[in-house]
């Protein structure tokens, strides 16, 4: 999924639009977003506490 070229990404998006996104993929994306938000917030809180 990383650095495969833009053509593969565009083809994948078109395929996902034609048939609905798989629940596993959707859960995976949501879980990654939640983890990213938690990590960023934790880093911000630690930075504020050190100041």
mmCIF file as Biopython writes it, N, C-alpha, C and O atoms, coordinates in Angstrom:
data_model
#
loop_
_atom_site.group_PDB
_atom_site.id
_atom_site.type_symbol
_atom_site.label_atom_id
_atom_site.label_alt_id
_atom_site.label_comp_id
_atom_site.label_asym_id
_atom_site.label_entity_id
_atom_site.label_seq_id
_atom_site.pdbx_PDB_ins_code
_atom_site.Cartn_x
_atom_site.Cartn_y
_atom_site.Cartn_z
_atom_site.occupancy
_atom_site.B_iso_or_equiv
_atom_site.auth_seq_id
_atom_site.auth_asym_id
_atom_site.pdbx_PDB_model_num
ATOM 1   N N  . UNK A ? 1  ? 0.841   -1.203 0.000   1.0 0.0 1  A 1 
ATOM 2   C CA . UNK A ? 1  ? 0.000   0.000  0.000   1.0 0.0 1  A 1 
ATOM 3   C C  . UNK A ? 1  ? 0.876   1.252  0.000   1.0 0.0 1  A 1 
ATOM 4   O O  . UNK A ? 1  ? 0.399   2.337  -0.335  1.0 0.0 1  A 1 
ATOM 5   N N  . UNK A ? 2  ? 2.136   1.118  0.367   1.0 0.0 2  A 1 
ATOM 6   C CA . UNK A ? 2  ? 3.019   2.279  0.430   1.0 0.0 2  A 1 
ATOM 7   C C  . UNK A ? 2  ? 3.869   2.339  -0.831  1.0 0.0 2  A 1 
ATOM 8   O O  . UNK A ? 2  ? 4.515   1.356  -1.193  1.0 0.0 2  A 1 
ATOM 9   N N  . UNK A ? 3  ? 3.873   3.476  -1.493  1.0 0.0 3  A 1 
ATOM 10  C CA . UNK A ? 3  ? 4.684   3.736  -2.683  1.0 0.0 3  A 1 
ATOM 11  C C  . UNK A ? 3  ? 4.492   2.679  -3.760  1.0 0.0 3  A 1 
ATOM 12  O O  . UNK A ? 3  ? 5.471   2.160  -4.297  1.0 0.0 3  A 1 
ATOM 13  N N  . UNK A ? 4  ? 3.240   2.352  -4.084  1.0 0.0 4  A 1 
ATOM 14  C CA . UNK A ? 4  ? 2.969   1.441  -5.203  1.0 0.0 4  A 1 
ATOM 15  C C  . UNK A ? 4  ? 2.728   2.230  -6.485  1.0 0.0 4  A 1 
ATOM 16  O O  . UNK A ? 4  ? 2.652   1.650  -7.568  1.0 0.0 4  A 1 
ATOM 17  N N  . UNK A ? 5  ? 2.610   3.540  -6.366  1.0 0.0 5  A 1 
ATOM 18  C CA . UNK A ? 5  ? 2.286   4.348  -7.542  1.0 0.0 5  A 1 
ATOM 19  C C  . UNK A ? 5  ? 0.841   4.799  -7.473  1.0 0.0 5  A 1 
ATOM 20  O O  . UNK A ? 5  ? 0.009   4.131  -6.859  1.0 0.0 5  A 1 
ATOM 21  N N  . UNK A ? 6  ? 0.530   5.941  -8.107  1.0 0.0 6  A 1 
ATOM 22  C CA . UNK A ? 6  ? -0.821  6.509  -8.000  1.0 0.0 6  A 1 
ATOM 23  C C  . UNK A ? 6  ? -1.842  5.667  -8.762  1.0 0.0 6  A 1 
ATOM 24  O O  . UNK A ? 6  ? -3.014  5.645  -8.388  1.0 0.0 6  A 1 
ATOM 25  N N  . UNK A ? 7  ? -1.421  4.971  -9.829  1.0 0.0 7  A 1 
ATOM 26  C CA . UNK A ? 7  ? -2.385  4.203  -10.626 1.0 0.0 7  A 1 
ATOM 27  C C  . UNK A ? 7  ? -3.052  3.120  -9.776  1.0 0.0 7  A 1 
ATOM 28  O O  . UNK A ? 7  ? -4.264  2.924  -9.859  1.0 0.0 7  A 1 
ATOM 29  N N  . UNK A ? 8  ? -2.257  2.416  -8.956  1.0 0.0 8  A 1 
ATOM 30  C CA . UNK A ? 8  ? -2.832  1.360  -8.120  1.0 0.0 8  A 1 
ATOM 31  C C  . UNK A ? 8  ? -3.840  1.945  -7.131  1.0 0.0 8  A 1 
ATOM 32  O O  . UNK A ? 8  ? -4.907  1.372  -6.912  1.0 0.0 8  A 1 
ATOM 33  N N  . UNK A ? 9  ? -3.495  3.094  -6.533  1.0 0.0 9  A 1 
ATOM 34  C CA . UNK A ? 9  ? -4.404  3.703  -5.563  1.0 0.0 9  A 1 
ATOM 35  C C  . UNK A ? 9  ? -5.713  4.118  -6.232  1.0 0.0 9  A 1 
ATOM 36  O O  . UNK A ? 9  ? -6.789  3.902  -5.674  1.0 0.0 9  A 1 
ATOM 37  N N  . UNK A ? 10 ? -5.628  4.713  -7.427  1.0 0.0 10 A 1 
ATOM 38  C CA . UNK A ? 10 ? -6.841  5.150  -8.119  1.0 0.0 10 A 1 
ATOM 39  C C  . UNK A ? 10 ? -7.699  3.932  -8.474  1.0 0.0 10 A 1 
ATOM 40  O O  . UNK A ? 10 ? -8.918  3.955  -8.305  1.0 0.0 10 A 1 
ATOM 41  N N  . UNK A ? 11 ? -7.062  2.881  -8.962  1.0 0.0 11 A 1 
ATOM 42  C CA . UNK A ? 11 ? -7.810  1.670  -9.321  1.0 0.0 11 A 1 
ATOM 43  C C  . UNK A ? 11 ? -8.481  1.088  -8.079  1.0 0.0 11 A 1 
ATOM 44  O O  . UNK A ? 11 ? -9.631  0.651  -8.136  1.0 0.0 11 A 1 
ATOM 45  N N  . UNK A ? 12 ? -7.752  1.084  -6.947  1.0 0.0 12 A 1 
ATOM 46  C CA . UNK A ? 12 ? -8.330  0.548  -5.709  1.0 0.0 12 A 1 
ATOM 47  C C  . UNK A ? 12 ? -9.531  1.367  -5.272  1.0 0.0 12 A 1 
ATOM 48  O O  . UNK A ? 12 ? -10.546 0.807  -4.857  1.0 0.0 12 A 1 
ATOM 49  N N  . UNK A ? 13 ? -9.428  2.699  -5.360  1.0 0.0 13 A 1 
ATOM 50  C CA . UNK A ? 13 ? -10.561 3.536  -4.950  1.0 0.0 13 A 1 
ATOM 51  C C  . UNK A ? 13 ? -11.754 3.268  -5.843  1.0 0.0 13 A 1 
ATOM 52  O O  . UNK A ? 13 ? -12.877 3.161  -5.351  1.0 0.0 13 A 1 
ATOM 53  N N  . UNK A ? 14 ? -11.536 3.157  -7.157  1.0 0.0 14 A 1 
ATOM 54  C CA . UNK A ? 14 ? -12.639 2.893  -8.070  1.0 0.0 14 A 1 
ATOM 55  C C  . UNK A ? 14 ? -13.300 1.565  -7.749  1.0 0.0 14 A 1 
ATOM 56  O O  . UNK A ? 14 ? -14.525 1.452  -7.798  1.0 0.0 14 A 1 
ATOM 57  N N  . UNK A ? 15 ? -12.492 0.551  -7.418  1.0 0.0 15 A 1 
ATOM 58  C CA . UNK A ? 15 ? -13.049 -0.762 -7.090  1.0 0.0 15 A 1 
ATOM 59  C C  . UNK A ? 15 ? -13.880 -0.668 -5.810  1.0 0.0 15 A 1 
ATOM 60  O O  . UNK A ? 15 ? -14.951 -1.268 -5.713  1.0 0.0 15 A 1 
ATOM 61  N N  . UNK A ? 16 ? -13.381 0.090  -4.827  1.0 0.0 16 A 1 
ATOM 62  C CA . UNK A ? 16 ? -14.118 0.196  -3.564  1.0 0.0 16 A 1 
ATOM 63  C C  . UNK A ? 16 ? -15.431 0.953  -3.751  1.0 0.0 16 A 1 
ATOM 64  O O  . UNK A ? 16 ? -16.415 0.674  -3.066  1.0 0.0 16 A 1 
ATOM 65  N N  . UNK A ? 17 ? -15.445 1.911  -4.679  1.0 0.0 17 A 1 
ATOM 66  C CA . UNK A ? 17 ? -16.689 2.646  -4.899  1.0 0.0 17 A 1 
ATOM 67  C C  . UNK A ? 17 ? -17.739 1.756  -5.565  1.0 0.0 17 A 1 
ATOM 68  O O  . UNK A ? 17 ? -18.923 1.840  -5.239  1.0 0.0 17 A 1 
ATOM 69  N N  . UNK A ? 18 ? -17.308 0.906  -6.496  1.0 0.0 18 A 1 
ATOM 70  C CA . UNK A ? 18 ? -18.276 0.073  -7.218  1.0 0.0 18 A 1 
ATOM 71  C C  . UNK A ? 18 ? -18.923 -0.947 -6.267  1.0 0.0 18 A 1 
ATOM 72  O O  . UNK A ? 18 ? -20.143 -1.110 -6.265  1.0 0.0 18 A 1 
ATOM 73  N N  . UNK A ? 19 ? -18.093 -1.634 -5.456  1.0 0.0 19 A 1 
ATOM 74  C CA . UNK A ? 19 ? -18.677 -2.533 -4.446  1.0 0.0 19 A 1 
ATOM 75  C C  . UNK A ? 19 ? -18.289 -2.027 -3.061  1.0 0.0 19 A 1 
ATOM 76  O O  . UNK A ? 19 ? -17.159 -1.586 -2.849  1.0 0.0 19 A 1 
ATOM 77  N N  . UNK A ? 20 ? -19.224 -2.092 -2.124  1.0 0.0 20 A 1 
ATOM 78  C CA . UNK A ? 20 ? -19.056 -1.439 -0.819  1.0 0.0 20 A 1 
ATOM 79  C C  . UNK A ? 20 ? -17.760 -1.883 -0.135  1.0 0.0 20 A 1 
ATOM 80  O O  . UNK A ? 20 ? -17.263 -2.990 -0.345  1.0 0.0 20 A 1 
ATOM 81  N N  . UNK A ? 21 ? -17.238 -0.977 0.689   1.0 0.0 21 A 1 
ATOM 82  C CA . UNK A ? 21 ? -16.016 -1.253 1.433   1.0 0.0 21 A 1 
ATOM 83  C C  . UNK A ? 21 ? -16.233 -2.426 2.386   1.0 0.0 21 A 1 
ATOM 84  O O  . UNK A ? 21 ? -17.289 -2.549 3.007   1.0 0.0 21 A 1 
ATOM 85  N N  . UNK A ? 22 ? -15.237 -3.269 2.491   1.0 0.0 22 A 1 
ATOM 86  C CA . UNK A ? 22 ? -15.355 -4.433 3.374   1.0 0.0 22 A 1 
ATOM 87  C C  . UNK A ? 22 ? -15.354 -3.978 4.831   1.0 0.0 22 A 1 
ATOM 88  O O  . UNK A ? 22 ? -14.614 -3.055 5.173   1.0 0.0 22 A 1 
ATOM 89  N N  . UNK A ? 23 ? -16.150 -4.590 5.692   1.0 0.0 23 A 1 
ATOM 90  C CA . UNK A ? 23 ? -16.183 -4.205 7.112   1.0 0.0 23 A 1 
ATOM 91  C C  . UNK A ? 23 ? -14.813 -4.312 7.758   1.0 0.0 23 A 1 
ATOM 92  O O  . UNK A ? 23 ? -14.462 -3.480 8.595   1.0 0.0 23 A 1 
ATOM 93  N N  . UNK A ? 24 ? -14.021 -5.333 7.383   1.0 0.0 24 A 1 
ATOM 94  C CA . UNK A ? 24 ? -12.693 -5.479 7.988   1.0 0.0 24 A 1 
ATOM 95  C C  . UNK A ? 24 ? -11.814 -4.293 7.633   1.0 0.0 24 A 1 
ATOM 96  O O  . UNK A ? 24 ? -11.107 -3.763 8.490   1.0 0.0 24 A 1 
ATOM 97  N N  . UNK A ? 25 ? -11.856 -3.868 6.358   1.0 0.0 25 A 1 
ATOM 98  C CA . UNK A ? 25 ? -11.031 -2.735 5.941   1.0 0.0 25 A 1 
ATOM 99  C C  . UNK A ? 25 ? -11.477 -1.461 6.649   1.0 0.0 25 A 1 
ATOM 100 O O  . UNK A ? 25 ? -10.649 -0.665 7.091   1.0 0.0 25 A 1 
ATOM 101 N N  . UNK A ? 26 ? -12.788 -1.274 6.753   1.0 0.0 26 A 1 
ATOM 102 C CA . UNK A ? 26 ? -13.309 -0.073 7.401   1.0 0.0 26 A 1 
ATOM 103 C C  . UNK A ? 26 ? -12.891 -0.038 8.866   1.0 0.0 26 A 1 
ATOM 104 O O  . UNK A ? 26 ? -12.438 0.995  9.360   1.0 0.0 26 A 1 
ATOM 105 N N  . UNK A ? 27 ? -13.044 -1.172 9.567   1.0 0.0 27 A 1 
ATOM 106 C CA . UNK A ? 27 ? -12.641 -1.233 10.977  1.0 0.0 27 A 1 
ATOM 107 C C  . UNK A ? 27 ? -11.152 -0.961 11.108  1.0 0.0 27 A 1 
ATOM 108 O O  . UNK A ? 27 ? -10.728 -0.261 12.027  1.0 0.0 27 A 1 
ATOM 109 N N  . UNK A ? 28 ? -10.348 -1.513 10.188  1.0 0.0 28 A 1 
ATOM 110 C CA . UNK A ? 28 ? -8.897  -1.320 10.247  1.0 0.0 28 A 1 
ATOM 111 C C  . UNK A ? 28 ? -8.550  0.161  10.103  1.0 0.0 28 A 1 
ATOM 112 O O  . UNK A ? 28 ? -7.725  0.684  10.852  1.0 0.0 28 A 1 
ATOM 113 N N  . UNK A ? 29 ? -9.186  0.841  9.131   1.0 0.0 29 A 1 
ATOM 114 C CA . UNK A ? 29 ? -8.912  2.258  8.927   1.0 0.0 29 A 1 
ATOM 115 C C  . UNK A ? 29 ? -9.337  3.075  10.145  1.0 0.0 29 A 1 
ATOM 116 O O  . UNK A ? 29 ? -8.605  3.960  10.588  1.0 0.0 29 A 1 
ATOM 117 N N  . UNK A ? 30 ? -10.526 2.777  10.689  1.0 0.0 30 A 1 
ATOM 118 C CA . UNK A ? 30 ? -11.009 3.525  11.858  1.0 0.0 30 A 1 
ATOM 119 C C  . UNK A ? 30 ? -10.083 3.291  13.043  1.0 0.0 30 A 1 
ATOM 120 O O  . UNK A ? 30 ? -9.756  4.227  13.772  1.0 0.0 30 A 1 
ATOM 121 N N  . UNK A ? 31 ? -9.662  2.053  13.235  1.0 0.0 31 A 1 
ATOM 122 C CA . UNK A ? 31 ? -8.764  1.747  14.363  1.0 0.0 31 A 1 
ATOM 123 C C  . UNK A ? 31 ? -7.454  2.507  14.213  1.0 0.0 31 A 1 
ATOM 124 O O  . UNK A ? 31 ? -6.930  3.040  15.191  1.0 0.0 31 A 1 
ATOM 125 N N  . UNK A ? 32 ? -6.922  2.561  12.997  1.0 0.0 32 A 1 
ATOM 126 C CA . UNK A ? 32 ? -5.664  3.292  12.795  1.0 0.0 32 A 1 
ATOM 127 C C  . UNK A ? 32 ? -5.842  4.769  13.085  1.0 0.0 32 A 1 
ATOM 128 O O  . UNK A ? 32 ? -4.969  5.389  13.693  1.0 0.0 32 A 1 
ATOM 129 N N  . UNK A ? 33 ? -6.968  5.347  12.656  1.0 0.0 33 A 1 
ATOM 130 C CA . UNK A ? 33 ? -7.209  6.771  12.921  1.0 0.0 33 A 1 
ATOM 131 C C  . UNK A ? 33 ? -7.298  7.031  14.413  1.0 0.0 33 A 1 
ATOM 132 O O  . UNK A ? 33 ? -6.735  8.008  14.907  1.0 0.0 33 A 1 
ATOM 133 N N  . UNK A ? 34 ? -8.008  6.155  15.147  1.0 0.0 34 A 1 
ATOM 134 C CA . UNK A ? 34 ? -8.155  6.333  16.602  1.0 0.0 34 A 1 
ATOM 135 C C  . UNK A ? 34 ? -6.794  6.257  17.276  1.0 0.0 34 A 1 
ATOM 136 O O  . UNK A ? 34 ? -6.475  7.080  18.133  1.0 0.0 34 A 1 
ATOM 137 N N  . UNK A ? 35 ? -5.986  5.265  16.889  1.0 0.0 35 A 1 
ATOM 138 C CA . UNK A ? 35 ? -4.653  5.121  17.494  1.0 0.0 35 A 1 
ATOM 139 C C  . UNK A ? 35 ? -3.817  6.359  17.221  1.0 0.0 35 A 1 
ATOM 140 O O  . UNK A ? 35 ? -3.118  6.850  18.108  1.0 0.0 35 A 1 
ATOM 141 N N  . UNK A ? 36 ? -3.887  6.865  15.989  1.0 0.0 36 A 1 
ATOM 142 C CA . UNK A ? 36 ? -3.105  8.051  15.640  1.0 0.0 36 A 1 
ATOM 143 C C  . UNK A ? 36 ? -3.520  9.243  16.490  1.0 0.0 36 A 1 
ATOM 144 O O  . UNK A ? 36 ? -2.668  9.973  16.997  1.0 0.0 36 A 1 
ATOM 145 N N  . UNK A ? 37 ? -4.835  9.445  16.649  1.0 0.0 37 A 1 
ATOM 146 C CA . UNK A ? 37 ? -5.327  10.568 17.450  1.0 0.0 37 A 1 
ATOM 147 C C  . UNK A ? 37 ? -4.872  10.426 18.902  1.0 0.0 37 A 1 
ATOM 148 O O  . UNK A ? 37 ? -4.435  11.399 19.516  1.0 0.0 37 A 1 
ATOM 149 N N  . UNK A ? 38 ? -4.975  9.215  19.448  1.0 0.0 38 A 1 
ATOM 150 C CA . UNK A ? 38 ? -4.569  9.001  20.846  1.0 0.0 38 A 1 
ATOM 151 C C  . UNK A ? 38 ? -3.092  9.293  21.019  1.0 0.0 38 A 1 
ATOM 152 O O  . UNK A ? 38 ? -2.696  9.940  21.989  1.0 0.0 38 A 1 
ATOM 153 N N  . UNK A ? 39 ? -2.269  8.821  20.085  1.0 0.0 39 A 1 
ATOM 154 C CA . UNK A ? 39 ? -0.821  9.041  20.203  1.0 0.0 39 A 1 
ATOM 155 C C  . UNK A ? 39 ? -0.501  10.528 20.132  1.0 0.0 39 A 1 
ATOM 156 O O  . UNK A ? 39 ? 0.319   11.024 20.905  1.0 0.0 39 A 1 
ATOM 157 N N  . UNK A ? 40 ? -1.144  11.244 19.207  1.0 0.0 40 A 1 
ATOM 158 C CA . UNK A ? 40 ? -0.870  12.679 19.069  1.0 0.0 40 A 1 
ATOM 159 C C  . UNK A ? 40 ? -1.303  13.432 20.319  1.0 0.0 40 A 1 
ATOM 160 O O  . UNK A ? 40 ? -0.579  14.302 20.802  1.0 0.0 40 A 1 
ATOM 161 N N  . UNK A ? 41 ? -2.477  13.103 20.846  1.0 0.0 41 A 1 
ATOM 162 C CA . UNK A ? 41 ? -2.954  13.796 22.053  1.0 0.0 41 A 1 
ATOM 163 C C  . UNK A ? 41 ? -2.041  13.509 23.233  1.0 0.0 41 A 1 
ATOM 164 O O  . UNK A ? 41 ? -1.747  14.407 24.021  1.0 0.0 41 A 1 
ATOM 165 N N  . UNK A ? 42 ? -1.588  12.264 23.364  1.0 0.0 42 A 1 
ATOM 166 C CA . UNK A ? 42 ? -0.706  11.918 24.474  1.0 0.0 42 A 1 
ATOM 167 C C  . UNK A ? 42 ? 0.597   12.694 24.366  1.0 0.0 42 A 1 
ATOM 168 O O  . UNK A ? 42 ? 1.116   13.190 25.367  1.0 0.0 42 A 1 
ATOM 169 N N  . UNK A ? 43 ? 1.131   12.801 23.141  1.0 0.0 43 A 1 
ATOM 170 C CA . UNK A ? 43 ? 2.375   13.544 22.930  1.0 0.0 43 A 1 
ATOM 171 C C  . UNK A ? 43 ? 2.169   15.018 23.286  1.0 0.0 43 A 1 
ATOM 172 O O  . UNK A ? 43 ? 3.040   15.631 23.904  1.0 0.0 43 A 1 
ATOM 173 N N  . UNK A ? 44 ? 1.029   15.589 22.901  1.0 0.0 44 A 1 
ATOM 174 C CA . UNK A ? 44 ? 0.757   16.995 23.223  1.0 0.0 44 A 1 
ATOM 175 C C  . UNK A ? 44 ? 0.656   17.192 24.734  1.0 0.0 44 A 1 
ATOM 176 O O  . UNK A ? 44 ? 1.195   18.158 25.274  1.0 0.0 44 A 1 
ATOM 177 N N  . UNK A ? 45 ? -0.026  16.287 25.408  1.0 0.0 45 A 1 
ATOM 178 C CA . UNK A ? 45 ? -0.166  16.410 26.863  1.0 0.0 45 A 1 
ATOM 179 C C  . UNK A ? 45 ? 1.196   16.320 27.540  1.0 0.0 45 A 1 
ATOM 180 O O  . UNK A ? 45 ? 1.482   17.095 28.453  1.0 0.0 45 A 1 
ATOM 181 N N  . UNK A ? 46 ? 2.042   15.386 27.105  1.0 0.0 46 A 1 
ATOM 182 C CA . UNK A ? 46 ? 3.367   15.251 27.719  1.0 0.0 46 A 1 
ATOM 183 C C  . UNK A ? 46 ? 4.206   16.495 27.463  1.0 0.0 46 A 1 
ATOM 184 O O  . UNK A ? 46 ? 4.945   16.939 28.341  1.0 0.0 46 A 1 
ATOM 185 N N  . UNK A ? 47 ? 4.094   17.061 26.260  1.0 0.0 47 A 1 
ATOM 186 C CA . UNK A ? 47 ? 4.851   18.266 25.939  1.0 0.0 47 A 1 
ATOM 187 C C  . UNK A ? 47 ? 4.394   19.423 26.833  1.0 0.0 47 A 1 
ATOM 188 O O  . UNK A ? 47 ? 5.224   20.205 27.298  1.0 0.0 47 A 1 
ATOM 189 N N  . UNK A ? 48 ? 3.085   19.540 27.077  1.0 0.0 48 A 1 
ATOM 190 C CA . UNK A ? 48 ? 2.579   20.619 27.939  1.0 0.0 48 A 1 
ATOM 191 C C  . UNK A ? 48 ? 3.053   20.426 29.369  1.0 0.0 48 A 1 
ATOM 192 O O  . UNK A ? 48 ? 3.428   21.390 30.037  1.0 0.0 48 A 1 
ATOM 193 N N  . UNK A ? 49 ? 3.039   19.180 29.846  1.0 0.0 49 A 1 
ATOM 194 C CA . UNK A ? 49 ? 3.458   18.931 31.221  1.0 0.0 49 A 1 
ATOM 195 C C  . UNK A ? 49 ? 4.941   19.258 31.400  1.0 0.0 49 A 1 
ATOM 196 O O  . UNK A ? 49 ? 5.334   19.754 32.455  1.0 0.0 49 A 1 
ATOM 197 N N  . UNK A ? 50 ? 5.762   18.990 30.398  1.0 0.0 50 A 1 
ATOM 198 C CA . UNK A ? 50 ? 7.190   19.284 30.509  1.0 0.0 50 A 1 
ATOM 199 C C  . UNK A ? 50 ? 7.423   20.785 30.506  1.0 0.0 50 A 1 
ATOM 200 O O  . UNK A ? 50 ? 8.380   21.260 31.118  1.0 0.0 50 A 1 
ATOM 201 N N  . UNK A ? 51 ? 6.555   21.551 29.820  1.0 0.0 51 A 1 
ATOM 202 C CA . UNK A ? 51 ? 6.688   23.008 29.831  1.0 0.0 51 A 1 
ATOM 203 C C  . UNK A ? 51 ? 6.227   23.509 31.196  1.0 0.0 51 A 1 
ATOM 204 O O  . UNK A ? 51 ? 6.246   24.713 31.450  1.0 0.0 51 A 1 
#
